[in-house]
């Protein structure tokens, strides 16, 4: 996960007690949050309300209750569209156009002159690595190329807020790395990115913070570590490599927060502990007192997937 230091400054977008109903069905229920400069990941199971939330954020839907704003403007207003870039999961192209023509057309629809639209189109294509292929017809593009053209049209007017729905679908590893770097550069420039993805490990590496949505409610938000710390009673799995694994295992069993210890071979000790903050405080003291050489230590269940599982389990 990226350092959360990018998340500062005034909010770029805000949800204030937002609900959206589809007749008797609740899509989003009493959701409030702010999007600050930086990268925010949106995770949740299918049917959780992620799509509704993104459509509200981009002004495609109006809330049944509450307000959605972008830089103080209602998200569905014409003024807000200047500040918003949207990369949808589904493809909506003029298939007979070239990639360059499509991005240029989107720039013109925003309101730029032909000259400025051409300049912005080339810059956006360069950002997503599509300059060399932009002359080709969209119909002949691979899935990854289509994704990059969608991203280029979202960037062409240099918006402060980018809403990206599954932006890495169909992207090969090399381009994926380049786009991750681009997203981080955009965040460092003070832009806010809301990214939805089913690839939770990649989302964890990319984002500053995560929002977990299920059954139309925002269940948790913050860094993965902050959300994990909310569940003190949920046992924590820790892997420890030491020069004296058997002695370490015996010492760990004396720590009240430790629920179990296992020797995994190769100097590795696996342990389960409750109340992580208390455990790590006791562990640090134990290491100093017993003079253990700790070669490696990691928590094995502080991933985005584990956090999602914890939140859903606790809210069930």
C-alpha positions in Angstrom: 0.0 0.0 0.0 1.2 3.5 -0.8 2.0 5.9 2.0 -1.1 7.7 3.0 0.7 11.1 3.0 -0.8 11.8 -0.4 -4.2 12.1 1.3 -4.3 15.7 2.3 -5.9 19.0 1.2 -9.6 19.9 0.9 -12.0 17.2 -0.3 -12.5 16.9 -4.0 -15.8 15.0 -3.8 -18.2 14.3 -0.9 -21.1 12.1 -0.2 -23.3 13.4 2.6 -25.9 10.8 4.0 -26.6 9.6 0.5 -29.3 7.0 -0.2 -30.5 5.6 -3.6 -33.6 3.6 -3.9 -34.8 1.6 -6.9 -38.5 1.3 -6.0 -38.5 -0.8 -2.8 -34.9 -1.9 -3.4 -32.1 0.0 -1.6 -29.0 0.5 -3.7 -27.1 2.7 -1.3 -28.1 3.5 2.3 -27.0 6.5 4.3 -23.4 6.6 2.8 -21.1 9.5 3.8 -17.5 9.9 2.9 -15.0 12.4 1.3 -12.6 11.8 -1.5 -9.3 13.7 -0.8 -6.3 14.0 -3.1 -4.8 10.5 -3.5 -6.0 7.0 -4.5 -9.0 5.4 -2.8 -9.9 1.8 -3.5 -13.5 0.6 -3.6 -14.1 -3.0 -2.7 -17.1 -5.2 -1.9 -18.8 -8.4 -3.1 -21.0 -8.5 -6.2 -24.3 -6.6 -5.6 -22.8 -4.6 -2.7 -23.7 -1.2 -4.2 -20.3 -0.3 -5.8 -21.8 0.4 -9.3 -24.6 2.5 -7.8 -22.0 4.5 -5.8 -19.9 5.1 -8.9 -22.9 6.2 -10.9 -23.8 8.6 -8.1 -20.2 9.9 -8.0 -20.2 10.6 -11.7 -23.6 12.2 -11.8 -25.3 9.4 -13.9 -27.7 8.9 -11.0 -29.2 11.5 -8.6 -29.5 10.4 -5.0 -33.0 9.7 -3.5 -31.7 11.4 -0.3 -28.6 13.3 0.6 -26.1 15.2 -1.6 -23.2 14.3 -3.8 -20.8 17.1 -4.7 -17.6 17.6 -6.7 -15.6 20.6 -5.7 -18.8 22.0 -4.1 -20.9 21.5 -7.3 -23.7 18.9 -7.5 -22.3 15.9 -9.2 -25.0 15.8 -11.9 -24.5 19.5 -12.8 -22.8 20.7 -16.0 -20.2 22.6 -13.8 -19.1 19.3 -12.1 -18.4 17.6 -15.4 -15.4 19.8 -16.0 -13.8 18.4 -12.9 -14.7 14.7 -13.5 -13.1 12.0 -15.6 -14.8 8.6 -15.9 -13.5 5.3 -17.1 -16.4 2.8 -17.1 -16.0 -1.0 -17.0 -18.1 -1.5 -20.1 -17.1 -0.4 -23.6 -19.0 2.4 -25.2 -17.2 3.4 -28.4 -17.8 4.6 -31.9 -16.3 1.5 -33.3 -15.6 2.9 -36.8 -13.4 5.7 -35.4 -9.7 5.4 -34.7 -8.6 5.7 -31.1 -7.3 9.2 -31.8 -10.5 10.3 -33.4 -12.5 9.0 -30.5 -10.4 10.8 -27.8 -10.5 14.0 -30.0 -14.3 13.7 -30.3 -14.6 13.5 -26.5 -12.3 16.5 -26.1 -14.5 18.5 -28.5 -17.6 17.5 -26.6 -16.1 18.9 -23.4 -15.9 22.2 -25.3 -12.3 22.6 -26.4 -11.4 24.3 -29.7 -10.1 22.0 -32.5 -6.5 23.1 -31.9 -6.6 22.6 -28.1 -8.5 19.3 -28.5 -5.8 18.0 -30.8 -3.1 19.0 -28.3 -4.9 17.5 -25.4 -5.7 14.3 -27.4 -2.0 13.7 -28.1 -1.0 14.4 -24.5 -3.7 11.9 -23.2 -2.6 9.2 -25.7 1.0 9.7 -24.7 0.1 9.3 -21.0 -1.6 5.9 -21.6 1.0 4.7 -24.1 -1.3 4.6 -27.2 0.3 7.1 -29.6 1.7 4.5 -31.9 -1.6 2.6 -32.1 -4.0 5.6 -32.1 -4.4 5.6 -35.9 -6.0 2.2 -35.9 -9.8 1.6 -35.8 -11.2 0.9 -32.4 -13.0 -2.1 -33.7 -9.6 -3.9 -34.1 -8.3 -3.1 -30.7 -7.5 -5.7 -28.1 -9.1 -5.5 -24.7 -6.1 -3.8 -23.2 -6.0 -1.2 -26.0 -9.7 -0.4 -25.5 -9.1 0.0 -21.8 -6.3 2.5 -22.4 -8.4 4.5 -24.9 -11.1 4.8 -22.3 -8.6 6.0 -19.8 -7.3 8.6 -22.3 -10.7 10.1 -22.8 -11.1 10.3 -19.1 -7.8 12.2 -18.8 -8.2 14.5 -21.9 -9.6 17.4 -20.0 -7.3 17.1 -17.0 -10.0 16.6 -14.3 -9.4 16.8 -10.6 -11.5 13.6 -9.9 -11.0 10.3 -11.8 -13.5 7.5 -11.3 -12.1 4.3 -12.6 -14.2 1.1 -12.8 -12.0 -2.0 -13.2 -9.3 0.0 -15.1 -6.8 -2.9 -15.3 -9.1 -5.4 -17.0 -7.3 -7.0 -19.9 -4.1 -5.0 -19.4 -0.8 -6.9 -19.8 1.8 -6.8 -17.0 4.1 -4.2 -18.6 1.3 -1.7 -19.4 -0.2 -2.5 -15.9 3.0 -1.3 -14.3 3.1 1.8 -16.4 -0.5 2.7 -15.6 0.1 2.1 -11.9 2.9 4.6 -12.1 0.7 7.0 -14.0 -2.0 6.8 -11.3 0.5 7.5 -8.6 1.8 10.5 -10.5 -1.7 11.8 -10.9 -2.3 11.4 -7.2 0.9 13.2 -6.4 -0.3 16.1 -8.5 -3.2 16.5 -6.1 -5.9 14.6 -8.1 -8.3 12.2 -6.4 -8.8 8.7 -7.9 -11.6 6.4 -7.0 -10.7 2.9 -8.2 -12.9 -0.1 -8.2 -11.3 -3.5 -8.8 -11.7 -7.2 -8.1 -7.9 -7.6 -8.1 -7.6 -6.8 -4.4 -3.8 -7.5 -4.1 -3.1 -5.0 -6.9 -5.6 -2.5 -5.5 -3.8 -2.7 -2.1 -0.4 -1.9 -3.7 -1.9 1.0 -5.6 -4.2 2.7 -3.1 -3.8 5.1 -0.1 -7.0 4.0 1.5 -9.9 1.5 1.0 -13.6 1.8 1.3 -15.5 -1.5 1.9 -19.2 -1.6 0.7 -21.7 -4.4 1.3 -25.5 -4.5 1.2 -25.6 -0.9 0.2 -23.7 0.4 3.3 -20.2 1.7 3.7 -18.9 -0.7 6.4 -15.4 0.6 6.8 -12.9 3.1 5.4 -9.2 3.9 6.0 -5.9 2.3 5.3 -5.8 -1.5 5.4 -3.9 -1.3 8.7 -6.5 1.1 10.2 -9.3 -1.2 9.2 -7.5 -4.2 10.5 -7.0 -2.5 13.9 -10.8 -2.1 14.2 -11.1 -5.9 14.7 -9.0 -6.4 17.9 -10.9 -9.6 18.7 -10.2 -11.1 15.3 -7.1 -13.3 15.7 -4.0 -12.0 13.8 -1.7 -14.4 11.9 2.0 -13.6 12.3 5.0 -15.3 10.6 8.3 -14.9 12.4 11.8 -16.1 11.3 14.2 -16.5 14.2 17.6 -18.0 15.0 16.1 -20.0 17.9 12.6 -20.9 16.7 11.8 -23.6 19.4 12.8 -21.2 22.2 10.8 -18.4 20.6 7.7 -20.6 20.3 8.0 -21.6 23.9 8.3 -17.9 24.9 5.4 -16.9 22.8 3.1 -19.3 24.6 3.7 -17.3 27.7 2.2 -14.2 26.1 -1.5 -13.9 27.2 -2.6 -12.6 23.7 -1.2 -15.7 21.9 -3.8 -18.3 20.9 -1.5 -20.8 19.3 2.0 -21.4 18.0 3.3 -23.7 15.2 6.8 -24.5 14.1 6.9 -24.4 10.3 10.5 -25.4 9.7 13.4 -23.4 8.4 13.5 -21.2 11.5 9.9 -20.1 11.0 7.3 -19.8 13.8 3.6 -19.2 12.9 1.4 -17.7 15.6 -2.1 -16.6 16.1 -2.8 -13.7 18.5 -5.7 -11.5 19.6 -5.5 -7.8 20.3 -2.7 -7.0 17.9 -1.4 -3.8 19.6 -1.0 -5.6 23.0 0.6 -8.6 21.3 3.2 -6.6 19.4 4.1 -4.6 22.6 4.6 -7.8 24.5 6.5 -9.4 21.6 8.9 -6.5 21.4 9.6 -6.7 25.1 10.1 -10.5 24.8 12.6 -10.2 22.0 14.6 -7.6 24.0 14.6 -9.6 27.2 15.4 -13.0 25.6 17.8 -11.5 22.9 16.2 -13.3 20.0 17.5 -12.6 16.5 14.4 -11.8 14.4 15.2 -12.2 10.7 11.8 -11.6 9.3 8.3 -10.7 10.7 5.1 -10.3 8.7 1.4 -10.4 9.3 -0.2 -12.8 6.8 -3.8 -11.7 7.1 -3.5 -7.9 6.7 -4.2 -8.0 2.9 -7.1 -6.2 1.3 -8.8 -9.6 0.7 -8.4 -10.5 4.4 -9.8 -7.1 5.5 -12.8 -7.5 3.2 -13.4 -11.0 4.7 -13.2 -9.6 8.2 -15.5 -6.7 7.5 -18.1 -8.9 5.9 -17.9 -11.5 8.6 -18.3 -8.8 11.4 -21.3 -7.2 9.6 -23.1 -10.4 8.8 
